[in-house]
């Protein structure tokens, strides 16, 4: 079975949960590093998605100007 693609909002919520995990009690180093790595990957994915949307918006705005 294939995995369904998470929406931007789902990824952002997951990132917020990773950040929140650092605010609570002290995490074991291994779990903290794992969460940090996953958080960085999510940040990169979210940034890439935002840049793609930004590019589409710029194209649409240019088409509208013509």
N, C-alpha and C positions, 0 to 999 in steps of 0.2 A: 504494500500500500504506500502511495506517495504522501509526502507531508504537505499540508496546505500552507500556503504562504501567509505569514502574519501581516496584518495591516500595520500601517505606520503607528496608529494609536496603540495597538497591542504591544509593539516593540517599545514605544515610549513608556508605557505603563510598566513593562518589565524592567526597563532601565531605572525608573523611579524606585522600584522595589529593591534593586541592587544598591542604589544610593542609600535608601532607608536602612538597609541591613548594616551599613557602616555607622549609622547614628545610634544604634542600640548598644547592647552589651558587647563586650569585646569578642570578636570572632577569632577562632583559631586561624593561624597564619595561612594554612593551606586553603581553607574555605574563603578567606578574604582575598587571596591571590586569584582563586578561581572566579570569584564574583567580579573582581577588578578586570580580569581578562575578558569575561563575557560582556561586561559593561563597555569596555573599549570597542569591542567588535560591534555592539549595538550602536554606539555613538557613530562609528564609521558608516554603518548601514543607513542610519537615519540621516546623516549628513549627505550621503550619496543620493538618497531619495529626494531630499530637499533641493539639491542642486539640479536634479533632473526636472523637477516641477518648475523650478525657477527658469530653467531654459525654455520649457514649453510656454510659460507665461510670457517671456520675452518675445518668442516667436509669434504668439497670438497678438501681442500688442503691436508688433511691427506690421502684421497683416492688416490690422485694424486701421493703421495710419495711412495705408495705401489707398 
